[in-house]
């Protein structure tokens, strides 16, 4: 079973289908493209309990997770608790992708090189910092934002606007409540 509904999942299904070791593929929830080459299941990628039940019911040999959200919710942990084989990182390891502040802090702690950064949990502190720094800068929503959460800002005005969009306008929902 492949979990997700995007082009990434379609590519995974397409490649898995070419294996002589694969007889049937389920995709949850899938999309119009995956429906042509596999069996879509009407289960949301975020519904990890129902996905685990489906994997057990259909005797799925291996589940592959394409989408970041179920990984961040702990789908791998849930499947492993049920004795189901799944490919992907644990909820704890998925934090490297689901929390930019966690990832940057961890990299700094262990001396992994990266750009200079600051973490802001409120707009006021972020605004004060950005008011004293010219561009170019990158403003990143801390959480998962569908690949749209990193905003490259060419100047100070753009970075302040990006911060406002993330933290005040909440264009990325709760993913932008902390900004890196």
Backbone as a printed PyTorch tensor [residue, N CA C, xyz], in Angstrom:
tensor([[[  0.8540,  -1.1770,   0.0000],
         [  0.0000,   0.0000,   0.0000],
         [  0.8960,   1.2340,   0.0000]],

        [[  0.5010,   2.2200,  -0.7780],
         [  1.1790,   3.5080,  -0.8040],
         [  0.2290,   4.5190,  -0.1760]],

        [[  0.7510,   5.3410,   0.7350],
         [ -0.0720,   6.3240,   1.4390],
         [  0.2200,   7.7180,   0.9010]],

        [[ -0.8240,   8.3840,   0.4030],
         [ -0.7170,   9.7450,  -0.0920],
         [ -1.5670,   9.9270,  -1.3340]],

        [[ -1.5680,  11.1510,  -1.8660],
         [ -2.4510,  11.4400,  -3.0020],
         [ -1.8210,  12.3400,  -4.0590]],

        [[ -0.5260,  12.5140,  -4.0150],
         [  0.1180,  13.4310,  -4.9400],
         [  0.8770,  12.7410,  -6.0600]],

        [[  1.6180,  13.5490,  -6.8000],
         [  2.4340,  13.0280,  -7.8960],
         [  3.5270,  12.0940,  -7.3730]],

        [[  4.0570,  12.3830,  -6.1960],
         [  5.0810,  11.5230,  -5.5940],
         [  4.5400,  10.1060,  -5.4230]],

        [[  3.3280,  10.0120,  -4.9120],
         [  2.7270,   8.7020,  -4.6910],
         [  2.4430,   7.9950,  -6.0200]],

        [[  2.0260,   8.7580,  -7.0190],
         [  1.8130,   8.1690,  -8.3470],
         [  3.1190,   7.5800,  -8.8650]],

        [[  4.2160,   8.3120,  -8.7140],
         [  5.5220,   7.8180,  -9.1660],
         [  5.9270,   6.5550,  -8.4020]],

        [[  5.6790,   6.5430,  -7.0950],
         [  5.9910,   5.3450,  -6.3030],
         [  5.1860,   4.1380,  -6.7910]],

        [[  3.9030,   4.3380,  -7.0170],
         [  3.0470,   3.2480,  -7.4950],
         [  3.5270,   2.7570,  -8.8560]],

        [[  3.8040,   3.6830,  -9.7460],
         [  4.2620,   3.3350, -11.0930],
         [  5.5240,   2.4850, -11.0260]],

        [[  6.4740,   2.8830, -10.1760],
         [  7.7250,   2.1300, -10.0700],
         [  7.5090,   0.7870,  -9.3800]],

        [[  6.7510,   0.7670,  -8.2980],
         [  6.4800,  -0.4960,  -7.6040],
         [  5.7730,  -1.4870,  -8.5260]],

        [[  4.8950,  -0.9900,  -9.3690],
         [  4.1390,  -1.8460, -10.2840],
         [  5.0530,  -2.5780, -11.2640]],

        [[  6.2150,  -2.0190, -11.5420],
         [  7.1410,  -2.6530, -12.4880],
         [  7.9020,  -3.8260, -11.8730]],

        [[  7.7830,  -4.0120, -10.5720],
         [  8.4860,  -5.1100,  -9.9040],
         [  7.7400,  -6.4310, -10.0880]],

        [[  8.4580,  -7.4980, -10.4280],
         [  7.8100,  -8.8100, -10.5330],
         [  7.3700,  -9.3430,  -9.1660]],

        [[  7.8530,  -8.7310,  -8.0900],
         [  7.4930,  -9.1570,  -6.7380],
         [  6.2020,  -8.5190,  -6.2320]],

        [[  5.6470,  -7.6040,  -7.0120],
         [  4.4370,  -6.8920,  -6.5950],
         [  3.2650,  -7.3760,  -7.4460]],

        [[  2.2420,  -7.9050,  -6.7690],
         [  1.0820,  -8.4130,  -7.5120],
         [ -0.0840,  -7.4280,  -7.5220]],

        [[ -0.2410,  -6.6680,  -6.4610],
         [ -1.3560,  -5.7260,  -6.3830],
         [ -0.9470,  -4.5550,  -5.4900]],

        [[ -1.4070,  -3.3710,  -5.8400],
         [ -1.0680,  -2.1770,  -5.0630],
         [ -2.3510,  -1.4440,  -4.6840]],

        [[ -2.4510,  -1.1160,  -3.4100],
         [ -3.5070,  -0.2440,  -2.9050],
         [ -2.8830,   1.1230,  -2.6570]],

        [[ -3.6600,   2.1790,  -2.8490],
         [ -3.2070,   3.5390,  -2.5720],
         [ -4.2850,   4.2300,  -1.7490]],

        [[ -3.8650,   4.8930,  -0.6920],
         [ -4.8230,   5.5930,   0.1610],
         [ -4.3680,   7.0270,   0.3860]],

        [[ -5.1290,   8.0300,  -0.0120],
         [ -6.3640,   7.8780,  -0.7610],
         [ -6.1540,   7.7670,  -2.2700]],

        [[ -4.9580,   8.0860,  -2.7460],
         [ -4.6930,   8.0180,  -4.1750],
         [ -5.2440,   9.2110,  -4.9240]],

        [[ -5.1850,   9.1370,  -6.2550],
         [ -5.6770,  10.2100,  -7.1240],
         [ -6.1260,   9.5950,  -8.4530]],

        [[ -6.5230,  10.4230,  -9.3930],
         [ -6.9940,   9.9240, -10.6820],
         [ -5.9510,   9.1130, -11.4300]],

        [[ -4.6950,   9.5000, -11.2910],
         [ -3.6210,   8.7600, -11.9540],
         [ -3.3740,   7.4040, -11.3210]],

        [[ -3.3580,   7.3610,  -9.9930],
         [ -3.1180,   6.0780,  -9.3220],
         [ -4.2990,   5.1400,  -9.5190]],

        [[ -5.4860,   5.6900,  -9.6950],
         [ -6.6800,   4.8700,  -9.8960],
         [ -6.5910,   4.0450, -11.1840]],

        [[ -5.7870,   4.4960, -12.1260],
         [ -5.6310,   3.7800, -13.4010],
         [ -4.6710,   2.5990, -13.2940]],

        [[ -3.7930,   2.6230, -12.2880],
         [ -2.7660,   1.5800, -12.2070],
         [ -2.7720,   0.8220, -10.8830]],

        [[ -3.6720,   1.1920,  -9.9870],
         [ -3.7440,   0.5480,  -8.6720],
         [ -5.1780,   0.6630,  -8.1650]],

        [[ -5.4000,   0.1940,  -6.9480],
         [ -6.7190,   0.3000,  -6.3270],
         [ -6.6850,   1.3950,  -5.2680]],

        [[ -7.4070,   2.4750,  -5.5070],
         [ -7.4920,   3.5470,  -4.5200],
         [ -8.4290,   3.1420,  -3.3890]],

        [[ -8.0390,   3.4730,  -2.1750],
         [ -8.8800,   3.2610,  -0.9990],
         [ -9.3100,   4.6290,  -0.4780]],

        [[-10.5800,   4.8350,  -0.1940],
         [-11.0480,   6.1450,   0.2740],
         [-10.7440,   6.3770,   1.7570]],

        [[ -9.4550,   6.3830,   2.0680],
         [ -9.0040,   6.6090,   3.4480],
         [ -8.0270,   7.7740,   3.4130]],

        [[ -8.2680,   8.7830,   4.2150],
         [ -7.3750,   9.9480,   4.2670],
         [ -5.9920,   9.5230,   4.7470]],

        [[ -4.9660,  10.1340,   4.1850],
         [ -3.5870,   9.8180,   4.5670],
         [ -3.3260,  10.1160,   6.0380]],

        [[ -4.1210,  11.0100,   6.6240],
         [ -3.9520,  11.3840,   8.0260],
         [ -4.6600,  10.4210,   8.9800]],

        [[ -5.4990,   9.5480,   8.4620],
         [ -6.2750,   8.6210,   9.2950],
         [ -5.4580,   7.3510,   9.5370]],

        [[ -4.4300,   7.4840,  10.3640],
         [ -3.4650,   6.3940,  10.5140],
         [ -4.0650,   5.1400,  11.1470]],

        [[ -5.0460,   5.2790,  11.9970],
         [ -5.6700,   4.0920,  12.5950],
         [ -6.4440,   3.2880,  11.5560]],

        [[ -7.2160,   3.9680,  10.7210],
         [ -7.9640,   3.2680,   9.6740],
         [ -7.0210,   2.6760,   8.6360]],

        [[ -5.9260,   3.3650,   8.3460],
         [ -4.9340,   2.8190,   7.4150],
         [ -4.3320,   1.5260,   7.9590]],

        [[ -4.0400,   1.5040,   9.2550],
         [ -3.4950,   0.2870,   9.8720],
         [ -4.5130,  -0.8500,   9.8030]],

        [[ -5.7690,  -0.5390,  10.0540],
         [ -6.8230,  -1.5610,   9.9560],
         [ -6.9390,  -2.0950,   8.5260]],

        [[ -6.8490,  -1.2020,   7.5400],
         [ -6.9240,  -1.6220,   6.1350],
         [ -5.7280,  -2.4910,   5.7620]],

        [[ -4.5420,  -2.1180,   6.2270],
         [ -3.3460,  -2.9160,   5.9340],
         [ -3.4880,  -4.3240,   6.4960]],

        [[ -4.0450,  -4.4380,   7.6820],
         [ -4.2630,  -5.7580,   8.2820],
         [ -5.3580,  -6.5130,   7.5250]],

        [[ -6.4500,  -5.8340,   7.2360],
         [ -7.5870,  -6.4840,   6.5610],
         [ -7.2130,  -7.0210,   5.1850]],

        [[ -6.4740,  -6.2150,   4.4140],
         [ -6.0990,  -6.6200,   3.0620],
         [ -4.7770,  -7.3920,   3.0220]],

        [[ -4.2130,  -7.6750,   4.1850],
         [ -2.9510,  -8.4170,   4.3070],
         [ -1.8490,  -7.7910,   3.4450]],

        [[ -1.6700,  -6.5040,   3.6420],
         [ -0.6600,  -5.7490,   2.9050],
         [  0.7260,  -6.1950,   3.3730]],

        [[  1.5900,  -6.5430,   2.4330],
         [  2.9430,  -6.9850,   2.7830],
         [  3.8370,  -5.8240,   3.2040]],

        [[  3.6800,  -4.6760,   2.5460],
         [  4.5240,  -3.5160,   2.8270],
         [  3.7430,  -2.2480,   2.5300]],

        [[  3.8430,  -1.2860,   3.4270],
         [  3.2540,   0.0360,   3.2110],
         [  4.3890,   1.0300,   3.0310]],

        [[  4.2550,   1.8890,   2.0290],
         [  5.2320,   2.9390,   1.7420],
         [  4.5090,   4.2700,   1.8860]],

        [[  5.0830,   5.1710,   2.6670],
         [  4.4460,   6.4650,   2.9240],
         [  5.1390,   7.5360,   2.0980]],

        [[  4.3750,   8.2110,   1.2510],
         [  4.9310,   9.2800,   0.4400],
         [  4.7280,  10.6480,   1.0650]],

        [[  3.6330,  10.8280,   1.7440],
         [  3.2470,  12.1230,   2.3030],
         [  3.8870,  12.3560,   3.6700]],

        [[  4.3070,  13.6000,   3.9340],
         [  4.9580,  13.9250,   5.2050],
         [  3.9980,  13.9380,   6.3870]],

        [[  2.7530,  14.3300,   6.1650],
         [  1.8170,  14.5020,   7.2780],
         [  1.5980,  13.2110,   8.0620]],

        [[  1.2880,  12.0770,   7.4130],
         [  1.1170,  10.8590,   8.2130],
         [  2.3930,  10.4420,   8.9430]],

        [[  3.5420,  10.7440,   8.3640],
         [  4.8020,  10.4480,   9.0590],
         [  4.9010,  11.2770,  10.3340]],

        [[  4.5630,  12.5600,  10.2260],
         [  4.6060,  13.4470,  11.3930],
         [  3.5850,  13.0300,  12.4470]],

        [[  2.4870,  12.4160,  12.0130],
         [  1.4540,  11.9550,  12.9480],
         [  1.8010,  10.6240,  13.6100]],

        [[  2.8390,   9.9480,  13.1110],
         [  3.2720,   8.7000,  13.7350],
         [  2.7450,   7.4350,  13.0930]],

        [[  2.4860,   7.4560,  11.7850],
         [  1.9680,   6.2690,  11.1120],
         [  2.9120,   5.0780,  11.2370]],

        [[  4.2130,   5.3250,  11.1660],
         [  5.1710,   4.2140,  11.2590],
         [  5.0910,   3.5730,  12.6360]],

        [[  5.0500,   4.3940,  13.6710],
         [  4.9200,   3.8660,  15.0360],
         [  3.6480,   3.0340,  15.1680]],

        [[  2.5340,   3.5590,  14.6390],
         [  1.2370,   2.8700,  14.7440],
         [  1.2680,   1.5210,  14.0280]],

        [[  1.8180,   1.4900,  12.8130],
         [  1.8910,   0.2380,  12.0630],
         [  2.7950,  -0.7680,  12.7800]],

        [[  3.9280,  -0.3000,  13.2720],
         [  4.8480,  -1.2110,  13.9610],
         [  4.2160,  -1.7850,  15.2240]],

        [[  3.4330,  -0.9780,  15.9370],
         [  2.7250,  -1.4770,  17.1240],
         [  1.7660,  -2.6080,  16.7660]],

        [[  1.2680,  -2.5920,  15.5340],
         [  0.3370,  -3.6270,  15.0770],
         [  1.0400,  -4.7650,  14.3450]],

        [[  2.3740,  -4.7180,  14.2960],
         [  3.1230,  -5.7730,  13.6220],
         [  3.0540,  -5.6980,  12.1060]],

        [[  2.7690,  -4.5180,  11.5710],
         [  2.6600,  -4.3220,  10.1230],
         [  3.9640,  -3.7550,   9.5750]],

        [[  4.3840,  -4.2350,   8.4210],
         [  5.6230,  -3.7790,   7.7990],
         [  5.3680,  -2.4660,   7.0600]],

        [[  6.1830,  -1.4650,   7.3660],
         [  6.0200,  -0.1360,   6.7730],
         [  7.3920,   0.4790,   6.5580]],

        [[  7.5310,   1.2430,   5.4700],
         [  8.7810,   1.9120,   5.1530],
         [  8.6130,   3.4010,   5.4140]],

        [[  9.4310,   3.9270,   6.3250],
         [  9.3970,   5.3460,   6.6430],
         [  9.9840,   5.5780,   8.0190]],

        [[ 10.2520,   6.8310,   8.3540],
         [ 10.8150,   7.1470,   9.6670],
         [  9.7500,   7.1570,  10.7620]],

        [[ 10.1980,   6.9360,  11.9800],
         [  9.3090,   7.0410,  13.1390],
         [  8.8390,   8.4890,  13.2920]],

        [[  7.8540,   8.6910,  14.1460],
         [  7.3460,  10.0390,  14.4150],
         [  8.4720,  10.9390,  14.9150]],

        [[  9.3100,  10.4030,  15.7830],
         [ 10.4100,  11.1880,  16.3430],
         [ 11.4020,  11.5830,  15.2530]],

        [[ 11.7610,  10.6490,  14.3860],
         [ 12.7030,  10.9500,  13.3060],
         [ 12.0870,  11.8770,  12.2640]],

        [[ 10.7910,  11.7740,  12.0510],
         [ 10.1080,  12.6310,  11.0730],
         [ 10.1190,  14.0930,  11.4990]],

        [[ 10.4200,  14.3590,  12.7580],
         [ 10.5040,  15.7610,  13.2170],
         [ 11.5740,  16.5360,  12.4580]],

        [[ 12.5710,  15.8400,  11.9160],
         [ 13.5860,  16.5280,  11.1200],
         [ 12.9580,  17.2360,   9.9230]],

        [[ 11.8650,  16.6960,   9.4090],
         [ 11.1510,  17.3200,   8.2990],
         [  9.9760,  18.1600,   8.7710]],

        [[  9.2980,  17.7080,   9.8150],
         [  8.0600,  18.3750,  10.2260],
         [  8.2850,  19.5930,  11.1160]],

        [[  9.5030,  19.7920,  11.6160],
         [  9.8030,  20.9700,  12.4320],
         [ 11.1630,  21.5320,  12.0420]],

        [[ 11.1330,  22.6540,  11.3400],
         [ 12.3930,  23.2810,  10.9140],
         [ 13.2080,  23.7480,  12.1110]],

        [[ 12.5320,  24.2260,  13.1670],
         [ 13.2720,  24.6860,  14.3490],
         [ 13.9510,  23.5080,  15.0420]],

        [[ 13.2720,  22.3720,  15.1420],
         [ 13.8780,  21.1780,  15.7260],
         [ 15.0960,  20.7540,  14.9110]],

        [[ 14.9480,  20.7170,  13.5890],
         [ 16.0460,  20.3020,  12.7150],
         [ 17.2450,  21.2360,  12.8500]],

        [[ 17.0040,  22.5510,  12.8220],
         [ 18.1150,  23.5110,  12.9120],
         [ 18.8020,  23.4080,  14.2720]],

        [[ 18.0200,  23.2750,  15.3430],
         [ 18.5920,  23.1580,  16.6890],
         [ 19.4370,  21.8950,  16.8010]],

        [[ 18.9420,  20.7930,  16.2870],
         [ 19.6820,  19.5290,  16.3180],
         [ 20.9810,  19.6310,  15.5230]],

        [[ 20.9210,  20.2280,  14.3450],
         [ 22.1210,  20.3770,  13.5210],
         [ 23.1580,  21.2520,  14.2100]],

        [[ 22.7150,  22.3080,  14.8450],
         [ 23.6400,  23.1750,  15.5760],
         [ 24.2760,  22.4110,  16.7290]],

        [[ 23.4700,  21.6850,  17.4770],
         [ 23.9580,  20.9170,  18.6290],
         [ 25.0620,  19.9430,  18.2320]],

        [[ 24.9350,  19.3220,  17.0650],
         [ 25.8950,  18.3030,  16.6460],
         [ 26.9000,  18.8030,  15.6110]],

        [[ 26.9910,  20.1190,  15.4450],
         [ 28.0120,  20.7030,  14.5850],
         [ 27.8150,  20.4510,  13.0980]],

        [[ 26.5990,  20.2350,  12.6770],
         [ 26.3120,  20.0410,  11.2540],
         [ 26.1730,  21.4220,  10.6230]],

        [[ 27.0160,  21.7330,   9.6360],
         [ 27.0030,  23.0830,   9.0660],
         [ 25.6610,  23.4460,   8.4320]],

        [[ 25.3300,  24.7050,   8.5340],
         [ 24.1020,  25.2270,   7.9410],
         [ 24.1140,  26.7320,   8.0440]],

        [[ 23.1400,  27.3750,   7.4430],
         [ 23.0940,  28.8380,   7.4970],
         [ 22.7710,  29.3400,   8.9030]],

        [[ 23.1670,  30.5750,   9.1600],
         [ 22.8100,  31.2190,  10.4260],
         [ 21.2850,  31.3210,  10.4910]],

        [[ 20.7360,  31.1690,  11.6810],
         [ 19.2840,  31.1980,  11.8120],
         [ 18.8720,  31.7400,  13.1710]],

        [[ 17.6090,  32.1170,  13.2670],
         [ 16.9600,  32.4870,  14.5200],
         [ 15.5790,  31.8410,  14.5160]],

        [[ 15.0870,  31.5540,  15.7020],
         [ 13.7520,  30.9730,  15.8370],
         [ 12.8710,  31.9850,  16.5580]],

        [[ 11.6920,  32.2460,  15.9870],
         [ 10.7600,  33.1940,  16.5880],
         [  9.4280,  32.5180,  16.8470]],

        [[  8.9440,  32.7070,  18.0730],
         [  7.6570,  32.1340,  18.4590],
         [  6.5570,  33.1920,  18.5080]],

        [[  6.9420,  34.4660,  18.2610],
         [  5.9270,  35.5140,  18.1720],
         [  6.3680,  36.5650,  17.1540]],

        [[  5.3970,  37.2510,  16.6020],
         [  5.6460,  38.2180,  15.5440],
         [  6.5200,  39.3740,  16.0210]],

        [[  6.2870,  39.8470,  17.2270],
         [  7.0150,  41.0070,  17.7460],
         [  8.5260,  40.7690,  17.7670]],

        [[  8.9530,  39.6280,  18.2870],
         [ 10.3910,  39.3270,  18.3340],
         [ 10.9710,  39.1850,  16.9270]],

        [[ 10.2350,  38.5390,  16.0480],
         [ 10.6940,  38.3910,  14.6710],
         [ 10.8110,  39.7320,  13.9720]],

        [[  9.8340,  40.5950,  14.1990],
         [  9.8430,  41.9210,  13.5830],
         [ 11.0540,  42.7310,  14.0540]],

        [[ 11.3290,  42.6950,  15.3570],
         [ 12.4900,  43.4230,  15.8940],
         [ 13.7740,  42.9590,  15.2270]],

        [[ 13.9310,  41.6500,  15.0860],
         [ 15.1380,  41.1110,  14.4570],
         [ 15.2210,  41.5460,  12.9950]],

        [[ 14.1530,  41.3480,  12.2530],
         [ 14.1750,  41.6560,  10.8240],
         [ 14.3220,  43.1480,  10.5540]],

        [[ 13.8500,  43.9830,  11.4650],
         [ 13.9810,  45.4340,  11.3020],
         [ 15.4320,  45.8770,  11.3370]],

        [[ 16.2930,  45.0490,  11.8740],
         [ 17.7220,  45.3690,  11.9680],
         [ 18.5720,  44.5590,  11.0010]],

        [[ 17.9470,  43.8600,  10.0660],
         [ 18.6910,  43.0300,   9.1130],
         [ 18.1590,  43.2330,   7.6970]],

        [[ 19.0750,  43.4810,   6.7890],
         [ 18.7160,  43.6130,   5.3800],
         [ 18.6620,  42.2220,   4.7500]],

        [[ 18.0930,  42.1400,   3.5680],
         [ 18.0350,  40.8730,   2.8320],
         [ 19.3330,  40.5950,   2.1230]],

        [[ 19.4430,  39.5240,   1.4420],
         [ 18.3920,  38.5220,   1.3250],
         [ 18.3360,  37.6110,   2.5570]],

        [[ 17.1270,  37.1980,   2.8870],
         [ 16.8720,  36.2840,   3.9990],
         [ 15.8410,  35.2510,   3.5530]],

        [[ 15.7920,  34.1570,   4.2840],
         [ 14.7500,  33.1530,   4.0520],
         [ 13.9180,  33.0580,   5.3210]],

        [[ 12.6180,  33.1790,   5.1750],
         [ 11.6820,  33.0280,   6.2900],
         [ 10.9850,  31.6880,   6.0870]],

        [[ 11.0520,  30.8230,   7.1110],
         [ 10.4750,  29.4820,   6.9840],
         [  9.4380,  29.2300,   8.0620]],

        [[  8.2880,  28.7390,   7.6400],
         [  7.3030,  28.2370,   8.6000],
         [  7.9100,  26.9980,   9.2480]],

        [[  7.7710,  26.8810,  10.5440],
         [  8.3750,  25.7580,  11.2660],
         [  7.7790,  24.4160,  10.8740]],

        [[  6.4830,  24.3650,  10.7010],
         [  5.8050,  23.0920,  10.4510],
         [  5.6350,  22.7870,   8.9760]],

        [[  4.8920,  21.7190,   8.7110],
         [  4.6440,  21.2870,   7.3380],
         [  3.6960,  22.2570,   6.6450]],

        [[  4.1360,  22.7430,   5.4890],
         [  3.3530,  23.7390,   4.7500],
         [  3.2110,  23.3430,   3.2870]],

        [[  3.1970,  22.0640,   3.0220],
         [  2.9860,  21.5830,   1.6600],
         [  4.0490,  22.0180,   0.6750]],

        [[  5.2920,  22.1570,   1.1360],
         [  6.3740,  22.5620,   0.2520],
         [  6.4000,  24.0420,  -0.0620]],

        [[  5.5480,  24.8120,   0.5960],
         [  5.4380,  26.2510,   0.3080],
         [  5.9290,  27.1290,   1.4560]],

        [[  6.4230,  26.5330,   2.5320],
         [  6.7140,  27.2710,   3.7480],
         [  8.0390,  28.0030,   3.8110]],

        [[  8.8950,  27.8790,   2.7990],
         [ 10.1630,  28.6140,   2.7730],
         [ 10.0270,  29.7690,   1.7890]],

        [[ 10.1600,  30.9890,   2.3000],
         [  9.9710,  32.1780,   1.4750],
         [ 11.3070,  32.8980,   1.3510]],

        [[ 11.8310,  32.9780,   0.1340],
         [ 13.0890,  33.6750,  -0.1290],
         [ 12.7630,  35.1540,  -0.2830]],

        [[ 13.3960,  35.9660,   0.5550],
         [ 13.0990,  37.4010,   0.6100],
         [ 14.3260,  38.1870,   0.1730]],

        [[ 14.1710,  39.0150,  -0.8420],
         [ 15.3020,  39.7550,  -1.3890],
         [ 15.6750,  40.9750,  -0.5640]],

        [[ 14.7530,  41.4760,   0.2450],
         [ 15.0590,  42.6550,   1.0490],
         [ 14.2910,  42.6100,   2.3740]],

        [[ 14.5500,  43.6220,   3.1960],
         [ 13.9500,  43.6910,   4.5270],
         [ 12.4190,  43.7460,   4.4700]],

        [[ 11.8870,  44.5400,   3.5690],
         [ 10.4310,  44.6600,   3.4590],
         [  9.7880,  43.3060,   3.1410]],

        [[ 10.3820,  42.5740,   2.2220],
         [  9.8390,  41.2610,   1.8510],
         [  9.9020,  40.2870,   3.0230]],

        [[ 10.9840,  40.3580,   3.8110],
         [ 11.1020,  39.4330,   4.9470],
         [ 10.0830,  39.7700,   6.0410]],

        [[  9.8460,  41.0430,   6.2850],
         [  8.8370,  41.4390,   7.2790],
         [  7.4380,  41.0330,   6.7980]],

        [[  7.1800,  41.2130,   5.5030],
         [  5.8880,  40.7830,   4.9470],
         [  5.7050,  39.2700,   5.0660]],

        [[  6.7640,  38.5190,   4.8010],
         [  6.6920,  37.0550,   4.9020],
         [  6.4390,  36.6300,   6.3430]],

        [[  7.1120,  37.2900,   7.2780],
         [  6.8990,  36.9980,   8.6960],
         [  5.4430,  37.2700,   9.0770]],

        [[  4.9200,  38.4030,   8.6220],
         [  3.5250,  38.7560,   8.9030],
         [  2.5710,  37.7140,   8.3140]],

        [[  2.8290,  37.3380,   7.0730],
         [  1.9810,  36.3330,   6.4240],
         [  1.9530,  35.0330,   7.2260]],

        [[  3.1170,  34.6050,   7.6930],
         [  3.2060,  33.3470,   8.4550],
         [  2.5450,  33.4510,   9.8200]],

        [[  2.9290,  34.4730,  10.5740],
         [  2.5610,  34.5090,  11.9870],
         [  1.2510,  35.2280,  12.2830]],

        [[  0.9140,  36.2270,  11.4990],
         [ -0.2950,  37.0050,  11.7730],
         [ -1.4550,  36.6120,  10.8560]],

        [[ -1.1840,  36.5360,   9.5570],
         [ -2.2350,  36.1240,   8.6140],
         [ -2.4390,  34.6140,   8.6090]],

        [[ -1.4650,  33.8930,   9.1620],
         [ -1.5430,  32.4250,   9.2900],
         [ -1.8240,  31.7390,   7.9570]],

        [[ -1.0960,  32.1820,   6.9010],
         [ -1.2980,  31.5970,   5.5760],
         [ -0.9310,  30.1090,   5.5370]],

        [[ -0.1250,  29.6610,   6.4960],
         [  0.2330,  28.2380,   6.5840],
         [ -0.4130,  27.5750,   7.7990]],

        [[ -1.4360,  28.2080,   8.3420],
         [ -2.1040,  27.6640,   9.5250],
         [ -1.1470,  27.5970,  10.7030]],

        [[ -1.2640,  26.5510,  11.4960],
         [ -0.4060,  26.4120,  12.6770],
         [  1.0480,  26.1490,  12.3090]],

        [[  1.3180,  25.7430,  11.0690],
         [  2.7030,  25.5010,  10.6370],
         [  3.5480,  26.7670,  10.7480]],

        [[  2.9100,  27.9420,  10.6690],
         [  3.6310,  29.2060,  10.7370],
         [  3.5860,  29.8870,  12.0880]],

        [[  3.1340,  29.1960,  13.1230],
         [  3.0820,  29.8240,  14.4490],
         [  4.4720,  29.9840,  15.0540]],

        [[  5.4270,  29.2030,  14.5950],
         [  6.8470,  29.3980,  14.8890],
         [  7.5290,  29.5580,  13.5420]],

        [[  8.5040,  30.4780,  13.4770],
         [  9.1860,  30.7700,  12.2200],
         [ 10.6880,  30.6970,  12.4340]],

        [[ 11.3730,  30.1550,  11.4380],
         [ 12.8390,  30.0940,  11.4550],
         [ 13.3390,  31.0750,  10.4230]]])
